[in-house]
């Protein structure tokens, strides 16, 4: 049964005339009559008394009319609700980011954005966080943005990362949001100093250091390989690899090894003594936090948010 047949039947019951009902439904009379016949065949009963003048509904037709009007009204209401829900979803701005930025930077950034946005604060409230993105690796973030799986990408940036090579400058643009650092950290020993430390180490150091590493596909791994590995070609002995800094942090806190973590992620742990900085400033790696978008994204709401962000200073 086609749902438009219900509206056809309601129009016929109102006009009691095939020609006028067909005209109201904007179809030819033969087409309209055929649809009413198909409706009767589907119901298995005669709904129209075609021998009466003026045309009348059969008793079954009178019963069907009550349900028909109700179903048609419910359908229109449901259709409008679906359209409203779809429009609301389309107006949301999907943001993808890593677990570490999701936990240590995004909440404060959104709060600050909401406070500074003034009358435009409803733009910030339209941000829809893609939680699945927390499990993506490296270039998967880039591909998701390019394919339209997200509207915005919030990411760490460093010259050693593969981000720039994946993005075409004519297609992608970014805004700088803030700064962070990758710093070497370790659990504490009985003397409340670093269980594993880089202090005093150099390229001639012969000892080994258990190292909690990032998987090679991740952007943070690319940074550490470029900045740290040349100084320690063999001393860092990888005992574990993770895709997320959050997972690495848990192992480092348990004393399984030394690793590099974003400072924003571990500030509370350093203050509480759960972690200890395991190397001087020379081992700290500066990171920029950037927000990326496709230039040709058609979302008007995204355009308005981007213009707002362009006017605001970094957090």
N, C-alpha and C positions, 0 to 999 in steps of 0.2 A: 504494500500500500504506500502510495506517495502522499506526503503530508499536504501538498497543495490541493489534493482532492477534498480534504476536509473543508478548506476555505471555499472551494467550488460548491460543495453541498450547502454550506451556510448561506452563500449568496443566492442559490436556487431557492432555499427555504424562505428567504426574505422577499425575493421578487416574485416567486411563484410563476416564473416565466423563463424558459430556456434562453430566448434571445436576449432579454435584458440582463440575465445573469451572466451570459457569455460576454456581453459588452462590458459589464462591470469588472469581469475578470480579465479583460483585454485578450480574449482568444476568439477564434471563430466558433460559430454555433456547433458545427459538426465535431470539432475538437472537444468542445465543452461537453456535448452529449456523450461522446465516447468515454470521457473521463468519469462521468457519473455512472455510466454502465459498468466500467471497470471497478468502481467503488462498490457497486452492488454485488458484482461477482466476488469481490474480495470478502465482503461481509456475508455472502451466502443467502441474502434475503433481498426482496424488492423494497426499495426505499421510497420510490416515487409512484403514485397512482397516475399513470399517464392517460387514463380514460376519463378522468374528471375534469370539469371546467368550472372555475379555474383549477389549475393543477393543484393537487393536494399531496401531502405526505401520507404514506401508509402508517399504520400503528407502529410498525418497526422503525419507520423513518422518524416518527416523532420521538421515540426513545433514543434513537441514534443522534438526533439533533442536539439533545441535552449534553451528551458526552462529547459530541463533535465540537460544540462551541467551547466547552471547557478545555478540551485538549488543544484546540487552536490557540486559545488565550494563554494557556500554560506554555505552549511552544514559543509564542512571541516573547513572553516574559523571559523564558530561559535563553532564547536567542540574544536578547538584549543584554542579559547578565553575562553571557559568554563573551559578547563583543566588548563589554565594559572591562571584564577581567583580562581579555587579550590586550586591550588598549593600555590598561594599567601596567601589564607586564612589558609591553613594548616601550613604555615611557621610562622604565627602570634602566639604570646604567650598570652594566655588569662589569665588575672589577675582579681581576685575577691577581693573586700575589702568593708569595711563599708563606710557609707557616711562621717563620721567624718575624717577618714584617707584619703578618696578620696579628701576631701576639704582642709585639713590642713597639710597633710604630703606628699601625693603622688606627687603633682606638684614640690615641692622643691627637693624631692628625685630623681625624674626623671631628673630634671635639673642638679643636682649634678652628677648623674650617667653619663649623656651625656657629661659633662665637663671632667670627670675623665676617661671615657672609651677610649678616644683617637681614634685610628683606628677602635675600636670595637663599636663605637657609633651607628652603624646601628642596633645592637642588641636591644638597648633601643627603637629605633624607631619602632621595630616590636611588641611592647607591645600593646595588644588590651584589653582595660578596659571593663570588663563585668558590664555594668551599672545596670543590673537587680539584681546583687548581693547586691546592696545597700539596698534592701528590705528584704534580708534574715535574719533569726534569729538564733543565737547561733550555734547549731550543724549542721544547714543546710549548713553552710560554710564548715564544715568538710566533710559532706557527698558529697558535690559538688566536692571537691578536690579528694576524694576517688573514685568517679564515673567517673572522667575525664571530668566533666562539666567546669572545669577551670584547667589551668596548674600551676598557682601560687595562693597562698592565702596570702594576707597581713593582719595581725591581731594584735590587742593588745594581750599581754600575761601577766598573773598573776597566781601564784600557785593555787588560788582559782577557776580559770576557768576550765571548763570541757574539754578544748582542748586536754590536754595530755591523758585523758582517752579514747578519741575517736580515737586517732592516735596510730598506732603500730610503734614503733621506727624502726623496720626493713623495714617498708614500706614508712614512711614519714621522711623527714629531714627538718631542718630549718636553716636560717641564721638570726642573730640579726642585725636589721637595725638602731635602735635608742632607745631613752627613752622618756617617757612622764609621766604625773601625772594626776590622777583624783583629782580634788580639789573642795571643797564645795563653791558654789557661790550663790549670791542673787542679786536682784535689790537693788538700793540705796533708802534710805528714804530721807525726807526733809533736814536732817542734813548731807547728803552725806556719811552716814555710811550704813552698811548692814541692809536691811529691816528685814531680818531673820539671826540670827547668832548662831554659836555654841560656841562662846567665853564664858568661865566660866561655860559651861554646864558640867555636869558629870552624872553618872548613877543614882544619886538621884534627878536629875532635874525633877520637876513636871509639867513644862509647856509643851505645844505641839508646834510643828513646822510643818507647811504645807510642804509636801515633794513631789517634782516632781521626780518620780521613773522611773526605767526601767522595762520593762516587764520581768517576771521571766525567760523566755526562753533565754534572752540575756546574753552574757558573762559579761557585765559590772554589771548587776544585781547580778550575782554570787559573784563578787568581793566586792560590797558594802554590801551585806548580810553577808559576812564573816568578813569584816573589821569594819563595822560601826554598824550594828544592835545589836551586843552583848553589845555595850556601850549604845545604846539607844533602849531598848526593846519596849518602847511604845511612846516615845516623838516624833518620826518622824511619822506624820500622813499623809499617802499617799493620795494626792488629784488628782493625775493623773499618768498614766503609759504610757511610750513611748518605741518604739523599737529602736529609733535612738536618739543619743545625739543632733543632729541638731534640732529636734522637741522639746526636753526638753529645750534647750537653749532659744528658742523663748518664751516659757511659763515663764521661770525664769526671762527673761528680762522684761516681763510684770508685774512682781511682784506677780505671783500666788504662789510662794513657793521657797524653797531652794532645790538645787540639786547638784550632783557631775558631773562635765564635764571635758573632757580631756583639759589640759592646752593649748595644741597646737591649739585647736579649738577656744579658747576664748581670746587669747593674745591681739588681736586688740580690743576686746570689753572691756577688763580690762583697756587698755590704754586710750580708749575713754570715760571711765566712765559709760558705759552701764551696766556693772556688777561689783560686789564688792566681794572680797574674804570673805567668811563667817566663816572661822575657821582657827586656827593656823596650824603649820606644822604637828602636831600630827594627823590631819584629812586628810592630803594629802596622797594619795595612789600611790605608784610607779608602773608604767606599762612599760613593754618592748614591742617594736614593732618588730614583727618577720615576716619573709617571709618563707612560707612552699611550698614544692613540693613533688610529689611522686617520689621515687627513680627509679621506672621502667618506667617513662615517656620516650617514644622513641624519642622525639623531639631532633634533633641535635642542633637546635638553642637554645632551653631551656638549654641544657647541656653547651653550650658555654657561655650563659648568667650567668648560675650558677657558672661556673668556674671563670668568671670575678668578680662576686659579692664576691666570697670567698676570692679574693685577695685584695678587697677594705676594708678600715676601715669603721666603722659605721658613718653615717651622723651626 
